[in-house]
Amino acid sequence: MNKQLLSTAEAANFLRLSPATLRTWRCRGAGPEYLKIEGTVRYDQDMLRAWLRRRVRKPKAQSAAGCS
C-alpha cells in the first residue's frame, strides 16, 4: 500500500486553501481528518478526496426572480 501523505502546506495547496485555514479547522475540530505521526500532522490524499466528496451539494431550486 503506497499512501500519499501530505504536509499541512501540501494539503492546503491540494484543497486550494491557506495552511492557516487548515490549522484553524484542526483547532476547532473541523475540516478534513488528519493523522498525527510522532507530533507531525499529515493528511492522507484519499481522505481529502473523500472529505471533498462529502461536501458536494446539489443546487436548490430558486424562483426565477432569485436566479442570476
PDB file with SEQRES, HELIX, SHEET and CRYST1 records, atoms N, CA, C and O in Angstrom:
SEQRES   1 A   68  MET ASN LYS GLN LEU LEU SER THR ALA GLU ALA ALA ASN          
SEQRES   2 A   68  PHE LEU ARG LEU SER PRO ALA THR LEU ARG THR TRP ARG          
SEQRES   3 A   68  CYS ARG GLY ALA GLY PRO GLU TYR LEU LYS ILE GLU GLY          
SEQRES   4 A   68  THR VAL ARG TYR ASP GLN ASP MET LEU ARG ALA TRP LEU          
SEQRES   5 A   68  ARG ARG ARG VAL ARG LYS PRO LYS ALA GLN SER ALA ALA          
SEQRES   6 A   68  GLY CYS SER                                                  
HELIX    1 AA1 THR A    8  LEU A   15  1                                   8    
HELIX    2 AA2 PRO A   19  ARG A   28  1                                  10    
HELIX    3 AA3 GLN A   45  ARG A   53  1                                   9    
HELIX    4 AA4 ALA A   64  GLY A   66  5                                   3    
SHEET    1 AA1 3 LEU A   5  LEU A   6  0                                        
SHEET    2 AA1 3 THR A  40  ASP A  44 -1                                        
SHEET    3 AA1 3 LEU A  35  ILE A  37 -1                                        
CRYST1    1.000    1.000    1.000  90.00  90.00  90.00 P 1           1          
ATOM      1  N   MET A   1       0.855  -1.175   0.000  1.00  0.00           N  
ATOM      2  CA  MET A   1       0.000   0.000   0.000  1.00  0.00           C  
ATOM      3  C   MET A   1       0.899   1.237   0.000  1.00  0.00           C  
ATOM      4  O   MET A   1       1.724   1.404   0.899  1.00  0.00           O  
ATOM      5  N   ASN A   2       0.747   2.084  -0.983  1.00  0.00           N  
ATOM      6  CA  ASN A   2       1.556   3.287  -1.106  1.00  0.00           C  
ATOM      7  C   ASN A   2       0.654   4.504  -0.934  1.00  0.00           C  
ATOM      8  O   ASN A   2       0.102   5.027  -1.903  1.00  0.00           O  
ATOM      9  N   LYS A   3       0.514   4.940   0.302  1.00  0.00           N  
ATOM     10  CA  LYS A   3      -0.342   6.090   0.604  1.00  0.00           C  
ATOM     11  C   LYS A   3       0.424   7.382   0.370  1.00  0.00           C  
ATOM     12  O   LYS A   3       1.623   7.469   0.637  1.00  0.00           O  
ATOM     13  N   GLN A   4      -0.287   8.381  -0.134  1.00  0.00           N  
ATOM     14  CA  GLN A   4       0.300   9.697  -0.326  1.00  0.00           C  
ATOM     15  C   GLN A   4      -0.056  10.556   0.878  1.00  0.00           C  
ATOM     16  O   GLN A   4      -1.192  11.013   1.000  1.00  0.00           O  
ATOM     17  N   LEU A   5       0.904  10.778   1.766  1.00  0.00           N  
ATOM     18  CA  LEU A   5       0.687  11.609   2.937  1.00  0.00           C  
ATOM     19  C   LEU A   5       1.230  13.003   2.668  1.00  0.00           C  
ATOM     20  O   LEU A   5       2.368  13.170   2.228  1.00  0.00           O  
ATOM     21  N   LEU A   6       0.402  13.993   2.938  1.00  0.00           N  
ATOM     22  CA  LEU A   6       0.744  15.382   2.635  1.00  0.00           C  
ATOM     23  C   LEU A   6       0.952  16.178   3.910  1.00  0.00           C  
ATOM     24  O   LEU A   6       0.297  15.931   4.923  1.00  0.00           O  
ATOM     25  N   SER A   7       1.864  17.129   3.855  1.00  0.00           N  
ATOM     26  CA  SER A   7       2.029  18.087   4.945  1.00  0.00           C  
ATOM     27  C   SER A   7       0.830  19.035   4.946  1.00  0.00           C  
ATOM     28  O   SER A   7       0.007  19.006   4.031  1.00  0.00           O  
ATOM     29  N   THR A   8       0.739  19.862   5.963  1.00  0.00           N  
ATOM     30  CA  THR A   8      -0.341  20.852   6.018  1.00  0.00           C  
ATOM     31  C   THR A   8      -0.285  21.776   4.804  1.00  0.00           C  
ATOM     32  O   THR A   8      -1.314  22.072   4.198  1.00  0.00           O  
ATOM     33  N   ALA A   9       0.909  22.229   4.453  1.00  0.00           N  
ATOM     34  CA  ALA A   9       1.049  23.133   3.294  1.00  0.00           C  
ATOM     35  C   ALA A   9       0.637  22.431   2.002  1.00  0.00           C  
ATOM     36  O   ALA A   9      -0.037  23.027   1.161  1.00  0.00           O  
ATOM     37  N   GLU A  10       1.038  21.167   1.839  1.00  0.00           N  
ATOM     38  CA  GLU A  10       0.680  20.423   0.628  1.00  0.00           C  
ATOM     39  C   GLU A  10      -0.815  20.148   0.569  1.00  0.00           C  
ATOM     40  O   GLU A  10      -1.426  20.242  -0.496  1.00  0.00           O  
ATOM     41  N   ALA A  11      -1.406  19.808   1.714  1.00  0.00           N  
ATOM     42  CA  ALA A  11      -2.852  19.553   1.758  1.00  0.00           C  
ATOM     43  C   ALA A  11      -3.622  20.833   1.458  1.00  0.00           C  
ATOM     44  O   ALA A  11      -4.618  20.807   0.736  1.00  0.00           O  
ATOM     45  N   ALA A  12      -3.163  21.950   2.010  1.00  0.00           N  
ATOM     46  CA  ALA A  12      -3.810  23.235   1.750  1.00  0.00           C  
ATOM     47  C   ALA A  12      -3.747  23.567   0.260  1.00  0.00           C  
ATOM     48  O   ALA A  12      -4.728  24.041  -0.313  1.00  0.00           O  
ATOM     49  N   ASN A  13      -2.620  23.326  -0.355  1.00  0.00           N  
ATOM     50  CA  ASN A  13      -2.477  23.562  -1.795  1.00  0.00           C  
ATOM     51  C   ASN A  13      -3.431  22.661  -2.581  1.00  0.00           C  
ATOM     52  O   ASN A  13      -4.078  23.112  -3.527  1.00  0.00           O  
ATOM     53  N   PHE A  14      -3.515  21.406  -2.192  1.00  0.00           N  
ATOM     54  CA  PHE A  14      -4.414  20.452  -2.849  1.00  0.00           C  
ATOM     55  C   PHE A  14      -5.864  20.924  -2.775  1.00  0.00           C  
ATOM     56  O   PHE A  14      -6.617  20.791  -3.739  1.00  0.00           O  
ATOM     57  N   LEU A  15      -6.256  21.484  -1.607  1.00  0.00           N  
ATOM     58  CA  LEU A  15      -7.633  21.943  -1.387  1.00  0.00           C  
ATOM     59  C   LEU A  15      -7.850  23.387  -1.825  1.00  0.00           C  
ATOM     60  O   LEU A  15      -8.974  23.887  -1.781  1.00  0.00           O  
ATOM     61  N   ARG A  16      -6.786  24.056  -2.246  1.00  0.00           N  
ATOM     62  CA  ARG A  16      -6.844  25.471  -2.643  1.00  0.00           C  
ATOM     63  C   ARG A  16      -7.273  26.344  -1.457  1.00  0.00           C  
ATOM     64  O   ARG A  16      -8.109  27.238  -1.589  1.00  0.00           O  
ATOM     65  N   LEU A  17      -6.677  26.057  -0.301  1.00  0.00           N  
ATOM     66  CA  LEU A  17      -6.906  26.814   0.927  1.00  0.00           C  
ATOM     67  C   LEU A  17      -5.560  27.283   1.457  1.00  0.00           C  
ATOM     68  O   LEU A  17      -4.510  26.889   0.951  1.00  0.00           O  
ATOM     69  N   SER A  18      -5.600  28.114   2.464  1.00  0.00           N  
ATOM     70  CA  SER A  18      -4.345  28.502   3.106  1.00  0.00           C  
ATOM     71  C   SER A  18      -4.018  27.487   4.211  1.00  0.00           C  
ATOM     72  O   SER A  18      -4.924  26.896   4.799  1.00  0.00           O  
ATOM     73  N   PRO A  19      -2.736  27.288   4.490  1.00  0.00           N  
ATOM     74  CA  PRO A  19      -2.365  26.411   5.609  1.00  0.00           C  
ATOM     75  C   PRO A  19      -2.977  26.888   6.927  1.00  0.00           C  
ATOM     76  O   PRO A  19      -3.321  26.073   7.783  1.00  0.00           O  
ATOM     77  N   ALA A  20      -3.113  28.195   7.087  1.00  0.00           N  
ATOM     78  CA  ALA A  20      -3.712  28.738   8.313  1.00  0.00           C  
ATOM     79  C   ALA A  20      -5.156  28.273   8.475  1.00  0.00           C  
ATOM     80  O   ALA A  20      -5.603  28.026   9.595  1.00  0.00           O  
ATOM     81  N   THR A  21      -5.887  28.152   7.372  1.00  0.00           N  
ATOM     82  CA  THR A  21      -7.268  27.668   7.439  1.00  0.00           C  
ATOM     83  C   THR A  21      -7.297  26.243   7.973  1.00  0.00           C  
ATOM     84  O   THR A  21      -8.106  25.922   8.845  1.00  0.00           O  
ATOM     85  N   LEU A  22      -6.421  25.386   7.458  1.00  0.00           N  
ATOM     86  CA  LEU A  22      -6.387  24.008   7.954  1.00  0.00           C  
ATOM     87  C   LEU A  22      -6.003  23.955   9.429  1.00  0.00           C  
ATOM     88  O   LEU A  22      -6.580  23.177  10.188  1.00  0.00           O  
ATOM     89  N   ARG A  23      -5.039  24.770   9.844  1.00  0.00           N  
ATOM     90  CA  ARG A  23      -4.653  24.797  11.262  1.00  0.00           C  
ATOM     91  C   ARG A  23      -5.815  25.253  12.132  1.00  0.00           C  
ATOM     92  O   ARG A  23      -6.060  24.678  13.192  1.00  0.00           O  
ATOM     93  N   THR A  24      -6.529  26.278  11.694  1.00  0.00           N  
ATOM     94  CA  THR A  24      -7.682  26.775  12.443  1.00  0.00           C  
ATOM     95  C   THR A  24      -8.750  25.700  12.551  1.00  0.00           C  
ATOM     96  O   THR A  24      -9.292  25.466  13.631  1.00  0.00           O  
ATOM     97  N   TRP A  25      -9.055  25.042  11.434  1.00  0.00           N  
ATOM     98  CA  TRP A  25     -10.062  23.984  11.455  1.00  0.00           C  
ATOM     99  C   TRP A  25      -9.661  22.865  12.409  1.00  0.00           C  
ATOM    100  O   TRP A  25     -10.505  22.346  13.138  1.00  0.00           O  
ATOM    101  N   ARG A  26      -8.364  22.481  12.414  1.00  0.00           N  
ATOM    102  CA  ARG A  26      -7.910  21.428  13.328  1.00  0.00           C  
ATOM    103  C   ARG A  26      -8.159  21.830  14.768  1.00  0.00           C  
ATOM    104  O   ARG A  26      -8.645  21.030  15.567  1.00  0.00           O  
ATOM    105  N   CYS A  27      -7.827  23.070  15.101  1.00  0.00           N  
ATOM    106  CA  CYS A  27      -8.018  23.553  16.483  1.00  0.00           C  
ATOM    107  C   CYS A  27      -9.491  23.564  16.876  1.00  0.00           C  
ATOM    108  O   CYS A  27      -9.819  23.377  18.047  1.00  0.00           O  
ATOM    109  N   ARG A  28     -10.373  23.778  15.918  1.00  0.00           N  
ATOM    110  CA  ARG A  28     -11.810  23.832  16.176  1.00  0.00           C  
ATOM    111  C   ARG A  28     -12.480  22.460  16.049  1.00  0.00           C  
ATOM    112  O   ARG A  28     -13.675  22.328  16.311  1.00  0.00           O  
ATOM    113  N   GLY A  29     -11.723  21.451  15.654  1.00  0.00           N  
ATOM    114  CA  GLY A  29     -12.296  20.122  15.464  1.00  0.00           C  
ATOM    115  C   GLY A  29     -13.104  20.015  14.185  1.00  0.00           C  
ATOM    116  O   GLY A  29     -14.010  19.187  14.084  1.00  0.00           O  
ATOM    117  N   ALA A  30     -12.779  20.851  13.207  1.00  0.00           N  
ATOM    118  CA  ALA A  30     -13.490  20.858  11.929  1.00  0.00           C  
ATOM    119  C   ALA A  30     -12.511  20.486  10.817  1.00  0.00           C  
ATOM    120  O   ALA A  30     -11.339  20.202  11.067  1.00  0.00           O  
ATOM    121  N   GLY A  31     -13.015  20.493   9.599  1.00  0.00           N  
ATOM    122  CA  GLY A  31     -12.161  20.239   8.447  1.00  0.00           C  
ATOM    123  C   GLY A  31     -11.901  18.772   8.223  1.00  0.00           C  
ATOM    124  O   GLY A  31     -12.515  17.918   8.861  1.00  0.00           O  
ATOM    125  N   PRO A  32     -10.987  18.478   7.314  1.00  0.00           N  
ATOM    126  CA  PRO A  32     -10.712  17.089   6.960  1.00  0.00           C  
ATOM    127  C   PRO A  32      -9.973  16.353   8.080  1.00  0.00           C  
ATOM    128  O   PRO A  32      -9.290  16.955   8.908  1.00  0.00           O  
ATOM    129  N   GLU A  33     -10.137  15.032   8.072  1.00  0.00           N  
ATOM    130  CA  GLU A  33      -9.423  14.197   9.027  1.00  0.00           C  
ATOM    131  C   GLU A  33      -7.934  14.273   8.739  1.00  0.00           C  
ATOM    132  O   GLU A  33      -7.521  14.496   7.601  1.00  0.00           O  
ATOM    133  N   TYR A  34      -7.129  14.086   9.781  1.00  0.00           N  
ATOM    134  CA  TYR A  34      -5.688  14.127   9.613  1.00  0.00           C  
ATOM    135  C   TYR A  34      -5.043  13.067  10.494  1.00  0.00           C  
ATOM    136  O   TYR A  34      -5.678  12.512  11.390  1.00  0.00           O  
ATOM    137  N   LEU A  35      -3.799  12.803  10.231  1.00  0.00           N  
ATOM    138  CA  LEU A  35      -3.018  11.853  11.010  1.00  0.00           C  
ATOM    139  C   LEU A  35      -1.984  12.621  11.818  1.00  0.00           C  
ATOM    140  O   LEU A  35      -1.453  13.632  11.360  1.00  0.00           O  
ATOM    141  N   LYS A  36      -1.705  12.144  13.005  1.00  0.00           N  
ATOM    142  CA  LYS A  36      -0.646  12.737  13.815  1.00  0.00           C  
ATOM    143  C   LYS A  36       0.396  11.644  14.020  1.00  0.00           C  
ATOM    144  O   LYS A  36       0.153  10.670  14.732  1.00  0.00           O  
ATOM    145  N   ILE A  37       1.544  11.809  13.399  1.00  0.00           N  
ATOM    146  CA  ILE A  37       2.605  10.810  13.445  1.00  0.00           C  
ATOM    147  C   ILE A  37       3.801  11.426  14.166  1.00  0.00           C  
ATOM    148  O   ILE A  37       4.487  12.298  13.631  1.00  0.00           O  
ATOM    149  N   GLU A  38       4.036  10.960  15.381  1.00  0.00           N  
ATOM    150  CA  GLU A  38       5.133  11.475  16.208  1.00  0.00           C  
ATOM    151  C   GLU A  38       5.149  12.999  16.249  1.00  0.00           C  
ATOM    152  O   GLU A  38       6.196  13.628  16.096  1.00  0.00           O  
ATOM    153  N   GLY A  39       3.973  13.579  16.459  1.00  0.00           N  
ATOM    154  CA  GLY A  39       3.847  15.025  16.590  1.00  0.00           C  
ATOM    155  C   GLY A  39       3.733  15.781  15.281  1.00  0.00           C  
ATOM    156  O   GLY A  39       3.559  17.000  15.284  1.00  0.00           O  
ATOM    157  N   THR A  40       3.829  15.077  14.161  1.00  0.00           N  
ATOM    158  CA  THR A  40       3.750  15.716  12.848  1.00  0.00           C  
ATOM    159  C   THR A  40       2.380  15.462  12.229  1.00  0.00           C  
ATOM    160  O   THR A  40       1.914  14.323  12.192  1.00  0.00           O  
ATOM    161  N   VAL A  41       1.742  16.507  11.749  1.00  0.00           N  
ATOM    162  CA  VAL A  41       0.425  16.389  11.120  1.00  0.00           C  
ATOM    163  C   VAL A  41       0.606  16.027   9.653  1.00  0.00           C  
ATOM    164  O   VAL A  41       1.396  16.642   8.937  1.00  0.00           O  
ATOM    165  N   ARG A  42      -0.139  15.019   9.220  1.00  0.00           N  
ATOM    166  CA  ARG A  42      -0.146  14.607   7.822  1.00  0.00           C  
ATOM    167  C   ARG A  42      -1.582  14.355   7.385  1.00  0.00           C  
ATOM    168  O   ARG A  42      -2.422  13.942   8.185  1.00  0.00           O  
ATOM    169  N   TYR A  43      -1.851  14.605   6.123  1.00  0.00           N  
ATOM    170  CA  TYR A  43      -3.154  14.374   5.529  1.00  0.00           C  
ATOM    171  C   TYR A  43      -3.020  13.303   4.457  1.00  0.00           C  
ATOM    172  O   TYR A  43      -2.145  13.381   3.594  1.00  0.00           O  
ATOM    173  N   ASP A  44      -3.890  12.306   4.518  1.00  0.00           N  
ATOM    174  CA  ASP A  44      -3.931  11.264   3.504  1.00  0.00           C  
ATOM    175  C   ASP A  44      -4.718  11.808   2.313  1.00  0.00           C  
ATOM    176  O   ASP A  44      -5.843  12.280   2.474  1.00  0.00           O  
ATOM    177  N   GLN A  45      -4.130  11.743   1.129  1.00  0.00           N  
ATOM    178  CA  GLN A  45      -4.767  12.326  -0.051  1.00  0.00           C  
ATOM    179  C   GLN A  45      -6.125  11.680  -0.347  1.00  0.00           C  
ATOM    180  O   GLN A  45      -7.058  12.370  -0.758  1.00  0.00           O  
ATOM    181  N   ASP A  46      -6.243  10.373  -0.143  1.00  0.00           N  
ATOM    182  CA  ASP A  46      -7.532   9.702  -0.357  1.00  0.00           C  
ATOM    183  C   ASP A  46      -8.585  10.208   0.625  1.00  0.00           C  
ATOM    184  O   ASP A  46      -9.755  10.347   0.268  1.00  0.00           O  
ATOM    185  N   MET A  47      -8.169  10.483   1.863  1.00  0.00           N  
ATOM    186  CA  MET A  47      -9.106  11.004   2.865  1.00  0.00           C  
ATOM    187  C   MET A  47      -9.546  12.423   2.504  1.00  0.00           C  
ATOM    188  O   MET A  47     -10.696  12.798   2.738  1.00  0.00           O  
ATOM    189  N   LEU A  48      -8.634  13.206   1.938  1.00  0.00           N  
ATOM    190  CA  LEU A  48      -9.004  14.555   1.495  1.00  0.00           C  
ATOM    191  C   LEU A  48     -10.037  14.489   0.379  1.00  0.00           C  
ATOM    192  O   LEU A  48     -11.003  15.252   0.371  1.00  0.00           O  
ATOM    193  N   ARG A  49      -9.827  13.576  -0.562  1.00  0.00           N  
ATOM    194  CA  ARG A  49     -10.800  13.420  -1.652  1.00  0.00           C  
ATOM    195  C   ARG A  49     -12.165  12.995  -1.111  1.00  0.00           C  
ATOM    196  O   ARG A  49     -13.194  13.506  -1.553  1.00  0.00           O  
ATOM    197  N   ALA A  50     -12.176  12.066  -0.158  1.00  0.00           N  
ATOM    198  CA  ALA A  50     -13.441  11.612   0.440  1.00  0.00           C  
ATOM    199  C   ALA A  50     -14.112  12.763   1.177  1.00  0.00           C  
ATOM    200  O   ALA A  50     -15.333  12.906   1.107  1.00  0.00           O  
ATOM    201  N   TRP A  51     -13.347  13.578   1.877  1.00  0.00           N  
ATOM    202  CA  TRP A  51     -13.892  14.729   2.599  1.00  0.00           C  
ATOM    203  C   TRP A  51     -14.544  15.699   1.614  1.00  0.00           C  
ATOM    204  O   TRP A  51     -15.626  16.225   1.874  1.00  0.00           O  
ATOM    205  N   LEU A  52     -13.878  15.929   0.485  1.00  0.00           N  
ATOM    206  CA  LEU A  52     -14.453  16.807  -0.544  1.00  0.00           C  
ATOM    207  C   LEU A  52     -15.753  16.232  -1.102  1.00  0.00           C  
ATOM    208  O   LEU A  52     -16.726  16.962  -1.288  1.00  0.00           O  
ATOM    209  N   ARG A  53     -15.771  14.936  -1.366  1.00  0.00           N  
ATOM    210  CA  ARG A  53     -16.994  14.306  -1.914  1.00  0.00           C  
ATOM    211  C   ARG A  53     -18.169  14.449  -0.955  1.00  0.00           C  
ATOM    212  O   ARG A  53     -19.309  14.603  -1.392  1.00  0.00           O  
ATOM    213  N   ARG A  54     -17.903  14.398   0.350  1.00  0.00           N  
ATOM    214  CA  ARG A  54     -18.995  14.545   1.327  1.00  0.00           C  
ATOM    215  C   ARG A  54     -19.556  15.968   1.354  1.00  0.00           C  
ATOM    216  O   ARG A  54     -20.621  16.203   1.927  1.00  0.00           O  
ATOM    217  N   ARG A  55     -18.862  16.898   0.751  1.00  0.00           N  
ATOM    218  CA  ARG A  55     -19.312  18.287   0.736  1.00  0.00           C  
ATOM    219  C   ARG A  55     -20.029  18.677  -0.541  1.00  0.00           C  
ATOM    220  O   ARG A  55     -20.427  19.833  -0.687  1.00  0.00           O  
ATOM    221  N   VAL A  56     -20.202  17.768  -1.452  1.00  0.00           N  
ATOM    222  CA  VAL A  56     -20.899  18.064  -2.708  1.00  0.00           C  
ATOM    223  C   VAL A  56     -22.365  18.336  -2.406  1.00  0.00           C  
ATOM    224  O   VAL A  56     -23.011  17.567  -1.693  1.00  0.00           O  
ATOM    225  N   ARG A  57     -22.876  19.406  -2.937  1.00  0.00           N  
ATOM    226  CA  ARG A  57     -24.280  19.782  -2.741  1.00  0.00           C  
ATOM    227  C   ARG A  57     -24.931  19.981  -4.091  1.00  0.00           C  
ATOM    228  O   ARG A  57     -24.306  20.473  -5.030  1.00  0.00           O  
ATOM    229  N   LYS A  58     -26.186  19.596  -4.183  1.00  0.00           N  
ATOM    230  CA  LYS A  58     -26.939  19.838  -5.407  1.00  0.00           C  
ATOM    231  C   LYS A  58     -27.552  21.231  -5.320  1.00  0.00           C  
ATOM    232  O   LYS A  58     -27.940  21.675  -4.240  1.00  0.00           O  
ATOM    233  N   PRO A  59     -27.639  21.916  -6.450  1.00  0.00           N  
ATOM    234  CA  PRO A  59     -28.261  23.247  -6.439  1.00  0.00           C  
ATOM    235  C   PRO A  59     -29.721  23.134  -6.010  1.00  0.00           C  
ATOM    236  O   PRO A  59     -30.418  22.180  -6.356  1.00  0.00           O  
ATOM    237  N   LYS A  60     -30.156  24.119  -5.259  1.00  0.00           N  
ATOM    238  CA  LYS A  60     -31.546  24.172  -4.842  1.00  0.00           C  
ATOM    239  C   LYS A  60     -32.345  24.949  -5.861  1.00  0.00           C  
ATOM    240  O   LYS A  60     -31.843  25.888  -6.478  1.00  0.00           O  
ATOM    241  N   ALA A  61     -33.597  24.552  -6.035  1.00  0.00           N  
ATOM    242  CA  ALA A  61     -34.485  25.284  -6.943  1.00  0.00           C  
ATOM    243  C   ALA A  61     -34.772  26.658  -6.343  1.00  0.00           C  
ATOM    244  O   ALA A  61     -35.041  26.790  -5.149  1.00  0.00           O  
ATOM    245  N   GLN A  62     -34.710  27.651  -7.178  1.00  0.00           N  
ATOM    246  CA  GLN A  62     -34.997  29.022  -6.743  1.00  0.00           C  
ATOM    247  C   GLN A  62     -36.058  29.610  -7.670  1.00  0.00           C  
ATOM    248  O   GLN A  62     -36.270  29.136  -8.786  1.00  0.00           O  
ATOM    249  N   SER A  63     -36.706  30.641  -7.182  1.00  0.00           N  
ATOM    250  CA  SER A  63     -37.666  31.324  -8.057  1.00  0.00           C  
ATOM    251  C   SER A  63     -36.906  32.026  -9.167  1.00  0.00           C  
ATOM    252  O   SER A  63     -35.728  32.348  -9.009  1.00  0.00           O  
ATOM    253  N   ALA A  64     -37.574  32.264 -10.291  1.00  0.00           N  
ATOM    254  CA  ALA A  64     -36.949  32.895 -11.441  1.00  0.00           C  
ATOM    255  C   ALA A  64     -36.382  34.268 -11.086  1.00  0.00           C  
ATOM    256  O   ALA A  64     -35.356  34.677 -11.629  1.00  0.00           O  
ATOM    257  N   ALA A  65     -37.041  34.970 -10.188  1.00  0.00           N  
ATOM    258  CA  ALA A  65     -36.597  36.311  -9.812  1.00  0.00           C  
ATOM    259  C   ALA A  65     -35.299  36.242  -9.006  1.00  0.00           C  
ATOM    260  O   ALA A  65     -34.521  37.196  -9.007  1.00  0.00           O  
ATOM    261  N   GLY A  66     -35.054  35.098  -8.305  1.00  0.00           N  
ATOM    262  CA  GLY A  66     -33.866  34.975  -7.457  1.00  0.00           C  
ATOM    263  C   GLY A  66     -32.665  34.394  -8.155  1.00  0.00           C  
ATOM    264  O   GLY A  66     -31.583  34.345  -7.570  1.00  0.00           O  
ATOM    265  N   CYS A  67     -32.819  33.948  -9.395  1.00  0.00           N  
ATOM    266  CA  CYS A  67     -31.697  33.331 -10.119  1.00  0.00           C  
ATOM    267  C   CYS A  67     -30.922  34.385 -10.900  1.00  0.00           C  
ATOM    268  O   CYS A  67     -31.480  35.362 -11.399  1.00  0.00           O  
ATOM    269  N   SER A  68     -29.645  34.155 -10.984  1.00  0.00           N  
ATOM    270  CA  SER A  68     -28.828  35.054 -11.811  1.00  0.00           C  
ATOM    271  C   SER A  68     -28.040  34.267 -12.810  1.00  0.00           C  
ATOM    272  O   SER A  68     -27.291  34.845 -13.598  1.00  0.00           O  
TER     273      SER A  68                                                      
END                                                                             
